[in-house]
Amino acid sequence: MTEVFFVFTIQCVLLYTLFIETGLPEDSEPPDIKISLTRLFTGLMMQIKMEPELKHALNKMKYVLNHPWKFEYPCGAALSGLF
């Protein structure tokens, strides 16, 4: 269970730094077309790469919700799939 909270904490820190780094001031120009296409391409590749992991996590949460009597702490098991 501690591994789940460790991963969740690391993801929160990374998201926080991502929002700080990518925040554009309101008076600045939009990024160049090369940068925009690169961001689009990398975002699509990330979605393709993460899809099996997301499917596995959703299957874990569905299993926990359908079989709560098999777990000592079903909420914790469902949260591990969510995190």
N, C-alpha and C positions, 0 to 999 in steps of 0.2 A: 504494500500500500504506500510505503514511503517513496518508492520509485515513481508512482503515479503523480504524487504531489511535487516531486522534484522536476519531472518533465513538465508539468503544468506551470510551475514557477518559471522555468527557463523559457517556456513559450510566451508567458506574459511579459517577461523582460525583453525578449526579442521583439514582440509586437510594439511595446512601448518605444524602444529605440527606433523601430521602423517608422512609427508615426512622427517621431521627432525629426528624423533625417529627411523624410519625404514631404514634410509640411512646407508648402510654398507660400510666401507672402502674397497677399491679395493683389498687390500692384506689380507683380513680376509677370514676365511673359510665359506662355505655355512652353513646355519642352520642345526641343527640335523633333522633326519627324523620325529621324533615326533612333532617337531615344525612345519615342513613343512606340515604334514598331518593335524595338528590342524588348521593352517592358511587356508588350502584348504577347510576343513569342515566348518569353520566359514564363509568363503567367499561364499560358496554355500548356506548356511543357510541365509545369508544376502540377496543374490539374490532372494531366494524364498520368503523371508519376504517382500522385497521391491517391488516385481512385481506388486501387486495390486495398490500400490501408483503410480508407474510409468505409469501404464496403465491409471489411472484416470487423471494424469497430461497430458498425450498425448491426451486423449479425450478432455480435456479442451482447449488445444492449437488448436486442430482440429476444435472445435466448434467456437472459436474466429476467426480463419482464414476463416471459411465458412460463418460467420455472423458478419462481422466487423461493420455494421451499427447499431447493437444493443448495442454497447459500446461507451462510450464517448472517451476513450483512448484505442483503440484496441491493440496497441503495449504493453502498460502496462499490459493488461489482458493476452496477450500471454506470456509475460515475467514472470508473476506470475506462470503460468503453468510450465515454464522452470525452474524456481528457485525451 
